[in-house]
Amino acid sequence: MVSRVSVVLVSLLAAPAFASSQGDWFASLYTGDGVELRNDERVFTLFAVLNAVGFDQGPVTRKEPVPKVNYHPVRQQVRSHVIGGDPEVRKVADAFFDSHPQALRKYLSYVVGTSQPPFAAGAKAKDLADLKGFEAVLSKAWTGWKLDELESTVLAEYRKALKAYLTVIDAPLAKARGVLKVPENQEALVVVNLLDMQDQVRAVQGEAGEAYLVVGPSDKPNVEGVLKEFARLQLEPGVLKKINGWAGGAQVLREAQLAGATETTVADYALGLLTTCVALRALDAGDAAYDALAAKGYFGIKDVAKMFDDGKPVDTWVLDAMQKVETRRPAKK
């Protein structure tokens, strides 16, 4: 059976002649279940702009005498190109960001709703209306920095990243959909973006309700990251609606951080634990994986994972799940 899930990777395989088309249709690949892998030049353009104006986060390989950030070779090449390119593009982008200080995820949401290069129209969603006009910044970057030509020079690296997902995404994504009770007709698109940080995954919802899962460079396919972000899109509304009712959340978060949890808010901690549950189940993880995470501050994760079996909406049981987390904390000595 051919899956209805479309997995789209930003492969940047489009030759300049196809740069203004609706994606790299001629280079599409399909997994065994019929999952499609293809490119998205809009995300490439957004992150080219971000890198040009100061997005420099990444693994630090040297701290002294000055920090040295490790970039994927493609990201380094693109950064050199755009930082050394037409300064007027950076000036326009900086001015827009100054007047529209929104989260990166919101910009990503806007971009996936924008038309393909040369970006004739922006996103139509009402909750993104405050970013209207950003498509003009993308268009100026596309033409001013000749990004279509730049794409053609990084063909090999993107093809390598694209092919890496061919045989590993079908089964776990299908299992995650089952755990979350996501309808088959709700699409999920996985976008490989070598201009982002190592192992970073960013998820946003498209205007048709599809899930865009934007995956940064990684040493091997970041399937767990994809699954967690796919789960976050489904779970976040219900968790945010209820989590303020978790009276013991602040104390649990402090103890979890001491044990190794990386989240900085109660909501993020709850979401991190729940999405990790989904990923572990989709990957058929053994007890050792749950035990290791429990020791790192995700208390009671094995018990919480079992709560997905009932198939009820998360907002009906998230507080009960967090109560299990509280009771599974190690006793203080």
Secondary structure, DSSP 4 states (H G I P E B T S, - for coil): ---S-----------GGGTTSSS-GGG-EE-TT--EE---HHHHHHHHHHHHHT---S-EEE-SSS-EE---HHHHHHHHHHHTS-HHHHHHHHHHHHH----HHHHHHHHHTSPSTTT-S----GGGGGGTTHHHHHHHHHHHTTHHHHHHTTHHHHHHHHHHTTTTSHHHHHHHHHHHT--TTS-EEEEE-TTS-TT-EEEEE-TTSPEEEEE---SS--HHHHHHHHHHHHHHHHHHHHGGG-TTHHHHHHHHHHHT----SHHHHHHHHHHHHHHHHHTT--HHHHHHHHHTT-TTHHHHHHGGGG---GGGTHHHHHHHHHHTSPPP-
